[in-house]
């Protein structure tokens, strides 16, 4: 009987580890479009509203453009939004939203022109808001 209890606990723990952590919570994925116009970065949602539960925020550049997100493409409060990383060969930038603190969060968007590989100088940063409700 003791071995059976251990087996049940082991199977339960194994199944708990199989939960998809990237898609939990009602927030799911919040997509925010980013583009470059006349040498300036533009975010179509100046104040992005997201729900206060766990989810993902993904900023997306046009896939056919020459601009990419660098390693520091989005700078935001790491206590509430982490980990963050460039994805899709730099065309997207993803942050996990922890959702444990409500509020308004200023963030910085950095974009580089990848058509100049030896001198990918960044465009001037943009600083819109996230409203975590």
N, C-alpha and C positions, 0 to 999 in steps of 0.2 A: 504494500500500500504506500509506503514511504517513497519508493522509486517512482510509482505512478504520479504522486504529487509533484516530484521533481520534474518529471517529463511534462506535465501540464504547465508548470511555471515556465520551463524552457521554451515550449512552443508558444506560449502567450507572449513572452518577451521577444521572441523572433518575429512574430507577426506584428507587434507594435513597431518594430524597426522597419517594417516594409511600407509604412504609410508615406505617401507622396507629400513631402514637406513643402514643395514649391507651389502647390495649388490649394493650400488650406485657406479657410477664411472666405468671407463673402466678397472681399475686395478683389480677389483673383488677380488679374493683371490690369493695371491702369496704364494705358498707352498714351504718351504725350508726343505729339509731332514737333520736330525741330527742323528748321530749314535755315539757309543762309540767303539773305537778300542784300545786294549791294555791299558785300563785305561785312555784313553784320548778322549775328546770330539772332534768330527769331524763334520764340516758343509760342505756339498758337494758343496755349492756355496760360495766360499771365498768372492766374491763381488756380492751380490744379486742386480740385477737391477730391479727397479720398476718404474712405471709411476708416474707422479706428481699429479695425481688426487686421490680423496678419494677411499680407498679400505682397505683391510685387509691383514696383513702378518701373516702366520701361520707356526711355526716351528713344525716339527713332528718327534718324536722318533719312532722306531719300536714298534708296538703294543704288540709284544710277548716278548720284552726284559724286564729286571729288572730295567731299569733306568727310572726316572721320572723328570719332571721339578718341582723345588720348587716354592714357591710364588714369588721369585725374579729370575725366570728362564731366562728372557731376560731383560737386563738393557740397556735402550736406551733413547735418548732425549725425555722427556715427553711432550715437547711443540709440537712435530711433530708426535709422536707415542704414543697415549693413548686413551682409557684405555687399559691396558695389563693384561692378566690373564692366568693362567694354565687352560686348558680345557681337556676334554676326560680323566678324572682321572689322570691328570699329563702327559699324553702321547703327548699332544700338548700344545703349548703356542701361544696365539693369541694377536696381537696388532692391534688396529685400526690406519691406516695410514692417517693422516690428509692432507698431500700433499700440504701444503701452503708454504713450503720453500724448494727450490731445494738445492742439495748438497750431500756430502758424509758423512755418519754417521757411526761412530764406535759404535759397541754394544758388550755386553758381554753375553755369553751363560753359564748358570749354570745348571748342571745336577747332581742329586743325585742317588745313588744306593739304590733302594727300597727293595732289598733283605736283607738289614740289618736294620730292622725297629727301633731298639733301638739306633743305631749309624749311621744314614744316612749321613755320611760325604760326602761333595761335591767333585766331581772330580775337577781337576784344571780348572779354567774358560778358555774359548776360546773367542777371540776378533776379529771377522770378520767385514766386512763392508756392508752397504747398500748404493747403489748409487741411489738417488732419482732424476730421470730425468724428 
